[in-house]
Structure formats: C-alpha cells, structure tokens
Amino acid sequence: MIVLFVIVFLLLGSWRMVALFRRLWRQPVGVGCWSAIFSEYNLGPHFRVGGFPFPVVFFRWEAGNWVDYGVPEFQAWLTVLTNIITVTVLTTLPLWLVIWRWQKR
C-alpha cells in the first residue's frame, strides 16, 4: 500500500514540475534561461563568448580546437542567475510601462 502511495505521489509531483516548466518556458523567464545558458556569440574568428548579457565562459580557437576558459563555478552560477533576471526584466519592461501608464489614468 505504501509503495502505491509513493508511486502516485511521484507521478503527481512529476506532472506538476512539467506543468511549471512549460509555463515558465512560455514566459520571459524562458527567454532569460535560454540567453543565459545556450547563447553564444563570436567576437572574432578565434574568440567566442557564452552567455548573454554577461559572459559565463570564453572560448578560444587553439590548434584546431575550441578551448574553454570558464570562470569559477560559484561565479558562473551567479552570472547565470543575473543573466536570467536581467533578460526577464528587460523583456517585460515595455509591458510594465504600459500597465503603469494605463493605471495612472
């Protein structure tokens, strides 16, 4: 009986986590996560930067391979969190301004 209860509890918990992730992905937080973790851009033919707007990792082309020069792990996680917050705020700022102006009338 206890095993059945645990299975049902885990299934419901998993379903709620998937629903939460899907809801956040549709919101600007999803854009913030994508830009912080998956965004890479070139700064030249031999230099790339990962993370936007603040870099998390740097890549340099050396001897036919991309070599990464990462920051310490604690700093990387703080930078990822800062990137998520920054991009989320910047993408929702126009909506906040419209709502603020509409409420002042």
HUCOR-V154356 format. One record per residue. N is the residue number from 1. RES is the residue in three letters. PSI is psi in whole degrees, 0 to 359 (999 if undefined). OMEGA is omega in whole degrees, -180 to 180 (NA if undefined). Layout:
# HUCOR-V154356
n-><N/N>
res-><RES/RES>
psi-><PSI/PSI>
omega-><OMEGA/OMEGA>
This chain:
# HUCOR-V154356
n-><1/2/3/4/5/6/7/8/9/10/11/12/13/14/15/16/17/18/19/20/21/22/23/24/25/26/27/28/29/30/31/32/33/34/35/36/37/38/39/40/41/42/43/44/45/46/47/48/49/50/51/52/53/54/55/56/57/58/59/60/61/62/63/64/65/66/67/68/69/70/71/72/73/74/75/76/77/78/79/80/81/82/83/84/85/86/87/88/89/90/91/92/93/94/95/96/97/98/99/100/101/102/103/104/105>
res-><MET/ILE/VAL/LEU/PHE/VAL/ILE/VAL/PHE/LEU/LEU/LEU/GLY/SER/TRP/ARG/MET/VAL/ALA/LEU/PHE/ARG/ARG/LEU/TRP/ARG/GLN/PRO/VAL/GLY/VAL/GLY/CYS/TRP/SER/ALA/ILE/PHE/SER/GLU/TYR/ASN/LEU/GLY/PRO/HIS/PHE/ARG/VAL/GLY/GLY/PHE/PRO/PHE/PRO/VAL/VAL/PHE/PHE/ARG/TRP/GLU/ALA/GLY/ASN/TRP/VAL/ASP/TYR/GLY/VAL/PRO/GLU/PHE/GLN/ALA/TRP/LEU/THR/VAL/LEU/THR/ASN/ILE/ILE/THR/VAL/THR/VAL/LEU/THR/THR/LEU/PRO/LEU/TRP/LEU/VAL/ILE/TRP/ARG/TRP/GLN/LYS/ARG>
psi-><318/323/319/318/317/318/313/317/316/321/316/320/320/319/320/323/319/317/318/317/318/321/316/327/327/338/171/342/325/320/320/318/316/315/329/326/317/352/128/142/154/138/5/178/341/18/128/155/136/134/140/139/344/131/141/324/149/141/141/137/112/122/41/7/151/121/128/142/89/164/168/152/316/316/323/315/322/322/319/315/317/320/317/313/316/311/322/315/316/326/335/355/316/321/318/319/321/315/318/316/322/324/337/341/999>
omega-><-179/179/178/178/179/179/179/179/179/178/178/178/178/180/179/178/178/179/178/179/179/179/179/-179/179/-178/178/176/176/176/178/178/-179/-177/-179/-172/-171/-175/174/176/-177/172/-180/-178/-177/-175/176/179/177/-179/180/1/178/-176/177/-178/178/177/177/-180/-179/175/176/180/172/179/-178/176/-177/175/177/-172/180/178/179/-180/176/178/177/178/178/178/180/-179/-178/-179/178/179/-179/180/179/-178/177/178/177/-180/178/180/179/-179/-180/-179/180/-179/NA>
